[in-house]
């Protein structure tokens, strides 16, 4: 899996007024059709997976440039505006309860595209796993509340999902696209936000590779997890494993596994997962289970997970000061040009077209 970005956005309450949303729907439909006609379906999906381009797209539609509502409102406008059969691109999911209907919508729309059963089931799996990874494998304090799945008539797809952190009142946006190597290792390529967490368990980091492997070994080899259930585990509890070596973690080692957590791990042991992705996909394996396994694995095997927030600064194209990396000007200009072309070729009135171009220029 290749995730192409994360964005942090301040939470703003309220909804887009009807007059604005109606206008956004018209713009979203016109721009989408023009871009698909000019550049193709795959390029449109790839652009949606670019957090900077998506941000510019939302601003062109007329929404606040830095609000969390750019995600929910822009994707809502896309879903209402675009006829899947006319452009060969379908939209499923959305905010809150609507997101839970994503598997059903993928099935319904996939059948309209005459996709095979395996393709449809594969997309349903991708939808489920992308949410599981961002809610569980990356523990950054953001709880998902929005999940938007986009796919073409050929079965290629992208995901835009957003999480909420009530403590700092920010939302974080996660972008995914198909054409991946792994759901659980280094899915990030372009990550953008304004803040960084101090201690974030990132089991998708390459640095966490040994910890992922050790977690799977621990589940497969341990028959009785009850001895790890106490809040303060005893040193002697960690002997008798494969290695007769005790490694103490750099972080404070505190476990608080309840009966339900032990039952989940016992069920995982019975299933004997072949790898970390399969372990993560087991029903009941949540953030607490992942965290506990990471901590125990560090004590027993010395396999340290990453505690660095995977988010980067200055959006997807780098920063003018070279942090986290220099601006890739050709990529930057290409993003703007594709959106500009979409606006100019969209079937819009002159006033609407000029307004959209002005908002793009202001954002740029």
BELHUNOR-V583392 format. One record per residue. RES is the residue in one letter. SS is DSSP state (2 for helix, 1 for strand, 0 for the rest). PSI is psi in whole degrees, 0 to 359 (999 if undefined). Layout:
res;ss;psi
RES;SS;PSI
RES;SS;PSI
//
This chain:
res;ss;psi
X;0;140
X;1;108
X;1;130
X;1;5
X;1;160
X;1;140
X;1;143
X;1;130
X;1;139
X;1;144
X;0;128
X;0;129
X;0;170
X;0;178
X;0;160
X;0;134
X;0;150
X;2;319
X;2;324
X;2;317
X;2;322
X;2;319
X;2;321
X;2;321
X;2;314
X;2;315
X;2;316
X;2;317
X;2;315
X;2;315
X;2;318
X;2;312
X;2;320
X;2;318
X;2;318
X;2;320
X;2;320
X;2;320
X;2;344
X;0;164
X;2;315
X;2;322
X;2;323
X;2;317
X;2;317
X;2;323
X;2;323
X;2;330
X;0;358
X;0;114
X;2;327
X;2;313
X;2;317
X;2;321
X;2;316
X;2;319
X;2;314
X;2;322
X;2;323
X;2;324
X;2;340
X;0;13
X;0;165
X;0;141
X;0;333
X;0;11
X;1;151
X;0;338
X;2;345
X;2;326
X;2;304
X;2;322
X;2;318
X;2;318
X;2;325
X;2;321
X;2;319
X;2;315
X;2;324
X;2;332
X;2;324
X;0;128
X;0;112
X;2;320
X;2;341
X;2;330
X;2;352
X;0;24
X;1;132
X;1;152
X;1;130
X;1;155
X;1;195
X;1;215
X;1;141
X;2;233
X;2;332
X;2;327
X;2;331
X;2;349
X;2;1
X;2;312
X;2;320
X;2;319
X;2;323
X;2;318
X;2;310
X;2;312
X;2;326
X;2;321
X;2;327
X;2;327
X;0;2
X;0;34
X;0;150
X;0;163
X;2;318
X;2;322
X;2;316
X;2;314
X;2;325
X;2;320
X;2;322
X;2;320
X;2;317
X;2;320
X;2;312
X;2;316
X;2;325
X;2;321
X;2;321
X;2;319
X;2;313
X;2;339
X;2;335
X;2;310
X;2;330
X;1;111
X;1;83
X;0;3
X;0;6
X;0;121
X;1;125
X;1;137
X;1;359
X;1;129
X;1;120
X;1;119
X;1;125
X;1;134
X;1;157
X;1;172
X;0;349
X;0;357
X;0;6
X;0;151
X;1;164
X;1;156
X;1;135
X;1;118
X;1;157
X;1;141
X;1;159
X;1;137
X;1;102
X;0;340
X;0;311
X;0;1
X;0;44
X;1;157
X;1;147
X;1;131
X;1;135
X;1;131
X;1;137
X;1;157
X;1;152
X;0;170
X;0;47
X;0;166
X;0;324
X;0;144
X;0;336
X;0;8
X;0;120
X;0;60
X;0;352
X;1;137
X;0;322
X;0;112
X;0;129
X;0;135
X;1;180
X;0;356
X;0;157
X;0;133
X;0;146
X;0;319
X;0;103
X;0;123
X;1;114
X;1;95
X;0;358
X;0;351
X;0;149
X;2;326
X;2;335
X;2;7
X;2;313
X;2;325
X;2;321
X;2;314
X;2;316
X;2;325
X;2;317
X;2;315
X;2;319
X;2;316
X;2;317
X;2;329
X;2;341
X;0;123
X;0;331
X;0;105
X;0;356
X;2;334
X;2;348
X;2;9
X;0;340
X;0;155
X;0;325
X;0;101
X;0;148
X;0;147
X;2;322
X;2;341
X;2;341
X;2;6
X;0;168
X;0;7
X;0;196
X;0;318
X;0;134
X;0;48
X;0;139
X;0;121
X;0;129
X;0;136
X;0;158
X;0;332
X;0;165
X;0;127
X;0;101
X;0;127
X;0;146
X;0;61
X;0;129
X;0;179
X;2;320
X;2;322
X;2;319
X;2;320
X;2;321
X;2;315
X;2;324
X;2;320
X;2;321
X;2;321
X;2;318
X;2;327
X;2;340
X;0;68
X;0;141
X;0;340
X;0;180
X;2;325
X;2;317
X;2;322
X;2;314
X;2;330
X;0;352
X;0;134
X;0;132
X;0;341
X;0;107
X;0;192
X;2;319
X;2;319
X;2;314
X;2;317
X;2;316
X;2;315
X;2;321
X;2;318
X;2;315
X;2;320
X;2;326
X;2;322
X;2;314
X;2;313
X;2;350
X;0;20
X;0;101
X;0;126
X;0;170
X;1;133
X;0;21
X;0;136
X;0;126
X;0;352
X;0;147
X;0;168
X;1;171
X;0;38
X;0;199
X;0;344
X;0;16
X;0;184
X;1;155
X;0;337
X;0;9
X;0;8
X;0;129
X;0;348
X;0;158
X;1;152
X;0;130
X;0;93
X;2;318
X;2;318
X;2;318
X;2;309
X;2;325
X;2;320
X;2;312
X;2;319
X;2;320
X;2;319
X;2;321
X;2;317
X;2;318
X;2;319
X;2;312
X;2;329
X;2;354
X;0;151
X;0;78
X;0;162
X;0;159
X;2;319
X;2;318
X;2;317
X;2;315
X;2;322
X;2;319
X;2;319
X;2;321
X;2;317
X;2;323
X;2;318
X;2;320
X;2;320
X;2;318
X;0;999
//
